[in-house]
């Protein structure tokens, strides 16, 4: 399995507010560490969430350090073709553009699964399976 990690998994891994989700997210990241893929979108969203919506907020330098550490995984760059693919996926699957961009990035990277709580667990969209690691 080659998993694409959505922003919420990274956020929960760093969020002490929900210990159960934090533990699941950390275990998921450890189990998949050798094959994880993410995108520039995920890095951007992560930084924005942890520095603007966390309670307590992560410091800017701490958040930057985590983003820098996450660069060790393959990162899908957002280019004009990926934007067009995201538009197509979002229109066909009736998803937000941002979810379409996640799926387009996963597909371009050759991932067979997206780990997220934002899409329907067990479904397949654009040839990519959706798994919610927090579903119990």
N, C-alpha and C positions, 0 to 999 in steps of 0.2 A: 504494500500500500504506500502510495506517495501522497501524503496529505498536504492540503493547503490550509493554513491557519488564518481564520478570520480575526478581526480586531478584538471581539469580545473575549476570546480565549486568553489573549495576552493581557487584556485589562483585568480580568478576574484573577489571573495569576499574580497580579500585583496589588490586588484590592483586599485589604484585611477586613472589610465590612461584612463579607459573606464567606465565612471560613470554609463551608462545604464546597462552594464553587471555586474558591481559591485552591483548595486541596486537589480537586478534580482537574482544574486547569494546569496546575503544576505537574501532576502525575501524567497528564496527557502530553505536555511538552517534553517531559523527560523520556517517556516511552517512545515518542516519535522524533526525538532530537536528531537522529541520523538522516532523516528524510524530509524534514519540514521545508515548506516553501511558503513565502509570503510575498506581498507586493508593496510598492511605494505607497499605495493608498493605505494599506494596513499600518505601515509605519507612521504615516501622517495622522491618521485617525487616532492611533494609540497615543501619540504625543499630545494631541489636542484634548482627548478625554482625561488623561491623567493629570494634566496641568490646568484644566478648567472645570472639570466636573467631579473630580474625586473629593472625598471628604475623609481625612484631610488631603489637600492637594499635594501632589508630588512636586518637589522643587524642580525648577527648570533644568538645572544641571544634572540632577538625578535622572530625570526623564530623558534627557539627551544621552546620558551614559547608557541607559537601557536600549534606546534606539540604536546607538552605535554598536552595542553588543549583538543586537538582533541582525545586524548586517552580515554576520557570519553565515546565516542561512541564505539560500538562493532568494533573490529579490527580483520579482517581475517589474520591469520598468513600464510605465504607462506611456504609450506612444499613440500616434493618431489611429493606427489600425486597431489597437486595443479599445480605444474609445468607440470606434465604429462597431466593433464586435459587441461591446457592452450595450450599445443602443439597440442592436438587433436582438440580443438575448433578453434584455429588459422588456422590449415590446412583445416578443413572442411568448414569454413566460409571465407577462403582466407583473413584473417586479420593478422595484425602484432602479433607477440608473446605477446607483452605488452597489446594489446587490448584483446587478448585471455585470458590473466591472469586476467584482470579486470572482464571479463565475468565469468570465472571459480570461482573467489572469490565471486562474487555476487550470483552465483548458490549455492555454498557451504553454504553461509550464509542464504539461503532461501529467497533471495530478488527476487521480481517479476519485478523490473525495475532498470535500470541503468540511472542515470542522468548525461549526458555528451553531449558535442558538437562534440565529435570526431567520433561518429558512426552515422549511418543513422537513423534519427528521424522517429519513428513509426515502425521500423522494429523489428523483434524478432529474437534473435540469441541464440542458446543453451537454449531455454526456458525462456529467459529473454528479456523483452521489453526494447527498447531504447527510451528515451525521452530527447530531447534537450530543456532545460529550456529557452534557449536564442532564440529559433526559434520564429519568429513573423509572 
